[in-house]
Amino acid sequence: MLGLAVAWGACVVDARAQQPGPPADPPALPQEAPEAAPLPPVEGDAPAAGRLMDRVPRTADEKSKLLADLYAHLATADSPDAAKKIQATIERLWTYSGSDTVNLLMQRASKALGAKDHDQALKFLDYIVQIAPDYAEGFNRRAYVHFARNDMPSAVGDLRRALALEPNHFRALDGLAQIWRQTGNAKGALSVIKQLLEVHPYWEGADRMAEELAREVDGQGI
């Protein structure tokens, strides 16, 4: 994922906005896509959250409910370790699209990203967002590719779409704050970091960043 995963504060666009047509040469698909493996439960410090993940969600509504419950556990986690376990489960759940085809394309995009083949990854991700415009993680992953290619406007647009679909996407929120800060928008970055801390109180570096941004905005310590 993004080291600087991009997020958007109050200004998000409708993820259902019209997308360009399908690529001229979409990635070839095998005859059958493999079944997704079950998500592992959270263990240890968060048994209640762990019970939420006993099975893979089979519908979009079930996935939404599981995520809502997990976000509630994350926001009230009593330790960084507990938060990390819940975070890992949420991140796995983000990848489930309800489509074997999309799941397979995501695997291929991830493999291309691992090989730093951004052109091939972008090809897969372009196709994903065409066929699954309600799938937030497709936009989030494509935003990373745009970021890696130094195409900030496209990265921003995709993260707006990801956050329109999944407002609690903490990686997208972190990235947006980082980009806003890099581009001199300290006020916007501070707003997003505060939102991130509400979602994930233990996000690494967020408290320090919030303090630094507050000093930039207010001209004094907090």
N, C-alpha and C positions, 0 to 999 in steps of 0.2 A: 504494500500500500504506500500512499504518499508519506514521505517524511514530512512534507508540508501539505497535508491533505487540506483541500480548500473548503471553507464553509461560508455561509452567507447569513447575515444577521436578519434584519427585518425585511429586507428586499429579496424575496424569492419569486421566481416566475413559475407559472403553471407548467408542470412537467408534461402535461398533455399538449403543449404547444406543438404546432406542426413541425415535423422533422423532415429533412431532405429525403429524397427517394432512396430505395435500397441500392447498395453498391453494385456497380456493373458486374463485378466478379466476386460474389459472396463466397466465403470459405466453404469448401466442400465438406459435406457431412457424411459420416458412416451410416450404414443401414440401421443400426441400433445404437442408442446411447445407453451407457451403463446406468444402473440404478444408483441413486445417491445413498451414501452410507448414513446410518443414523447419527444424529448429533450426540456427542457424549454429554452426560449430565455434569453440572457443576457439583463439585464435591467440597468437603472440608468445611470452610467457614460459612458456606451458604447453602445449607441443606434444602431450605424452602425453594430457593431458585433452582437447585438441582432437580427437584421433582418436576419442575415445569418442562424440563427437557428430556423426559423419558422417551419421547417419540418425535419423529420428524413431522412438522405440520403438513397436513395434506391439502389445506385450502388457504387462500389468501387471508380469510378472516381468522383462521386459527393462528397463522403466523403473526398477524397484527396483535392478537390478544397475548400471545406468548411474549412478543417484544414489549408490549406495554407493561406486563407483569415484571419482566426482567429489568426494564428501565426503572421501575419503582424500587426494586431491590438494589439496583446500582446506586440510585440517588441517596439511599439510606444505609449503604454498606458501612460496617463498623470498623473496617481496616483496609489498608491498601491491598492486602492479599485476597481478601474476600472480593473486593472490587475487580481485581485482575481476573479472577475465575469467572465472575459474571460477564465481564468484558469479553473474554474469550468466547463464551457461549453466544453472546449477542453477535459477535463478528462472524461466527460460523453460520448463525441463523440468517444474517444478511445475505449470504451467498445463495440461499435456497430460493429458486424462482418458481417452483411448481411445474417446470418444464424440463424434461430430460435434454432436449435440444439446447436450451439456454445453459443448463448446467454444464454440458459438454463444451460449449463454446467458451464459457468462463474458464474452464480448465485449460483450454488451448490458449486463451488470452493470457492467463497467468503464466503458462509455460513460456510464451513469447516474451512476456515482461521479464521473467527470470533470466532469459537469454539476452536481454536488452535489445530485443528486436521490436522497437516501438512501432515501426510501420506495419508489421504483421499483427501486433496486438491491436493496433487501431482498426485494422480491417475487421478483426473478429468483433471488437466492441461496437463498431459502427453497425454491424449486422444485428448484434444483440439489442441495441436500443431501438432499431427498426421494428423488430418482431416482439419486443417486450418493453413498450414505452412506460409501463407502470413499475418497472423493476429498478429500484433506486441504486442498487449496487452496480448495475451496468453503467449508469451515468457517473457514479463515483470513480469506478476504475478508469473510465475513459478520461475523466478529468485529470487523473494522474498522468496518463499518456500525453495529454495536451501540455501539462506542466513540464514534463520531461523534455518536450519538444519546444519549450519556451513560447508556447501559444497561450498566453495568459487569458485573453478574452474568451477563447473556447473553453479553457479550464473553468473559468468563472461561470460561464453559462451552464456547463454540465453540473457543477456543484450546486448551482441554484436549483436545478431540476432535481438533483438527488435530495436536497433538503426540503423541497416542496413535497416530495414523496415520503421522506423520512426525516422529520425535523430534529430528532434526537441523535442523528448520525454524528457521533462525537469526533470521528476522524475528519469528517468534512468540516465540522465546526473549527477544529484545531487548524486545519489548513487555511480556512478563510481568514482566521485571525492572523496567521503568519503572513499571508499575502497582503492583507490590509496594512499590516505593520511595515512590511518591506516597501510598500508603495506610498508610505507617508500618511495613511489614514489611521492615526492612533485612536481617534474616537470610535471609528467603526470597529477596529480590532478589539478595543476594550469591551464594547457591547457584546461582541461575539464570544470573547473569553468568559464573560460573566454567564452567558447562556451555557457555554460548555461546562462550567463549574456546577451549574444547577443539574445538568444531566449526569456528569461524572466528576464528583468532588475530589477524586484522587488522580485525575489526569496529570501525568508527570510534567512539571514545569509550568502548569497553568497558573498556580497561585503567584509564583514569582513574576510571570509575564503580566498578570493583572496589576500587580503593584507597580511594575515599571511603566506600564501604559498609563496608569492613573497619574503617576508623577508627570508624564509627558503631557497629559490632557490638562491637569490642574495646575501644573507648575509647582507642586509641592508634594510632600509625602502624604500617605494615607494612614 
